[in-house]
């Protein structure tokens, strides 16, 4: 390899932002080494014994070139990308994966740079050099990401972006048609700027000189009047007018001198600004860059407000008059879209005839306002709303249907929590399910505290869901789990999921409607997925699958598949040709899943290639929410336990997660994106945009409320099943990474019990929540334990606890003395799990309700039943110095070594025999 090629490999490392440049250079490198053909030529089949020598040579040449191309590509990408792509089979697969990661981002950056370049205008008073540097910066970014702009177009657009003071320069450029480069144009424009500054300075000097001459003339005139002395004024006799005015009817003046006529002329000269303040419209707001506060004249839309005493807050109008505000509070302005704008500290002034939004107040809360033909209010580079320019004023129109008519009440310092917001929040957490399912969750108990209200229009649902009329004919239902399984294969999808998946297969239990989803790279993997599904569910339920219903797809009609069903005694049922309604359960399940996936991706900012994670999240949610086909949730019918929904979060919302190992001055957390719930372990899936990998963590701070407020509708999601039974291109890509730290697989952490220290809630910002994934398997009461599917194990655990207490003589049975109120007891149940997440033991502890006792009456002092760390370290030091052996024991029933001075009477609870 030549030294120049070595320099290309050294200086051209792909980091993400330089994808276009990297792709061009790596293409030139492969072309110079004559290896580029492997990116467009498919891999030939491996030669066999009957292959000719020529074919063997061609295959070896392709294989050698592909290996070299892979080496060049892997040598020019970052370490993180190398780990992610080192298992791929060919150079073409690596290039396609990299294009999927960065091509969309590059196009977005190019579009944003081009939009900024075309909309950039020179501000009055801005230096030409500063303006030109901004223009060149946007041009460089656009061209770096693939934009092709010819030189003449660049110069035309730069000249048009100059301010109006350069109109003469623009005219000369248009007439002379002089050919410029960007450097030459900057020099000429700077020369023109110097001329403009010089001429402006001379003009100011002349104006000052004229003003000085006039002032001197005025002084001389006054001095001359003083020398001449007072001059007697000639008085002119005024004739009194006896007639009446033909305009107003009053005496003493003629029509031409009527004051009302003068007032009328002045009113005709009023500009539109004064006229608009006489209009009456509670549904429009004016954006005012000169206002110091938000002002409204109607109480419509107030969420939090307090009365103001007279003259407590006075506002000065443009004409100098003072008006008193009657109330102050917060207003939520619902826009024409389903978004809203929150205005803080809005003054209610009944004397006003318009609603004003102060630009300076918006800036205090992080909003930025841009004025042009329309005005744009944005926050964190996301557009919140747009307004229109009408008769010289910028208007923001709100949606009348969302307005809240209220009246002034007593001061209330608590922010009103709209039930619509909570309902909509759970609509997003539950994968955009409909309102009827949410109402059933409220009635059945999982969301009993939720006050259900009508949902606002969800644009993501409108884009992601489309329904047809259901097939009315229904067949016989199964009477137990695994009695009938519906299955369907969907794919190939229009876009590959992460990991190279193009298909997915669903299995739905007819009795409970509990479902499973498996991602597949090839349609032929359906048989292997069914065997995995069969082994898992039959082991869990200790039952056998009786009937498998599917369509007449080739994956189900294969001889291997059918022979396996016969060997295991499973009846195979197929839908008739042209009647997919007979396999309606599986068809509807696939349609429902894709509707949810499209809606969740539309609401998020994730690439469409994350549809695999969205699909797994959708089936997870569907198993926990009610269905109109079954009386209970699928999870309850499948496992015998009610599901817990409190750990669910909005798919795609940002979250702060704790980093593994950090330096002392380094940030302790990073912002990642929530992408699902893992099946293998308890936790959450998070995607790190910086590392481009997916990992599992249990604790996180979810920014759901901020995510909802900052939502911007994205472009249309195109994720459909490709028509035709095409055979996809064979690709081999690694599975998604699910480990946040490679060392976790090598050195698993031994779980230990102890007190968990949590951050106080006062440190949690608005819209944030600290969440630990709850263990919804453990019963809370004795009744729940007896109704649980593992009630036999709970009974054995309680019996073991009672026997331990009896053997250690913890208590004795006595009659309750008169006037004594006993302390209650309760059972605490816990499943102890191993490192693989499987239940190893069942623990039941009988504890006293010590919180009912009062200090000084029932007890004098308390002690912590935890050894001091210093004591443990001293014992370990003694053992090490004396070369002693240390044995660690797990005591099944541990009691404090001490006697109580007080008498404690406890009431026997249920379960003590």
PyMOL commands that set and color helices and strands:
alter all, ss='L'
color gray80, all
select helices_A, chain A and resi 3-11+19-32+36-39+53-75+79-85+91-119+128-144+151-160+164-176+182-228+255-257+259-268+272-276+359-364+400-402+419-429+435-444+459-464+523-541+554-557+559-567+580-603+608-622+634-639+704-709+743-746+761-763+782-787+791-807+850-852+869-881
alter helices_A, ss='H'
color red, helices_A
select strands_A, chain A and resi 284-288+294-296+302-307+314-316+322-324+327-334+340-348+356-358+367-371+374-379+382-390+393-397+485-490+503-509+515-520+547-550+571-574+654-658+669-676+684-688+693-697+700-702+769-771+825-833+839-848
alter strands_A, ss='S'
color yellow, strands_A
deselect
rebuild
show_as cartoon
